[in-house]
């Protein structure tokens, strides 16, 4: 496996794990937040998620785009 493919694989699976955590853990907890504090809670949640995604998301996008144009041997564009 090429380095670019390995980095793309790792970034993608990090994102998959993060997305599932948000879907299964965080979003179901939103109704437990008091109605008056939902906007503040959601803003804080979004800000913190942004920091967590600041590095892996651009890596995933860049490596995916790179793999379209410079594919490792044996990887065809479907």
Rosetta blueprint (number, residue, H / E / L):
1 X L
2 X L
3 X H
4 X H
5 X H
6 X H
7 X H
8 X H
9 X H
10 X H
11 X H
12 X H
13 X H
14 X H
15 X H
16 X H
17 X H
18 X H
19 X H
20 X H
21 X H
22 X H
23 X H
24 X H
25 X H
26 X H
27 X H
28 X H
29 X H
30 X H
31 X H
32 X H
33 X L
34 X L
35 X H
36 X H
37 X H
38 X H
39 X H
40 X H
41 X H
42 X H
43 X H
44 X H
45 X H
46 X H
47 X H
48 X H
49 X H
50 X H
51 X H
52 X H
53 X H
54 X L
55 X L
56 X H
57 X H
58 X H
59 X H
60 X H
61 X H
62 X H
63 X H
64 X H
65 X H
66 X H
67 X H
68 X H
69 X H
70 X L
71 X L
72 X L
73 X L
74 X L
75 X L
76 X L
77 X L
78 X L
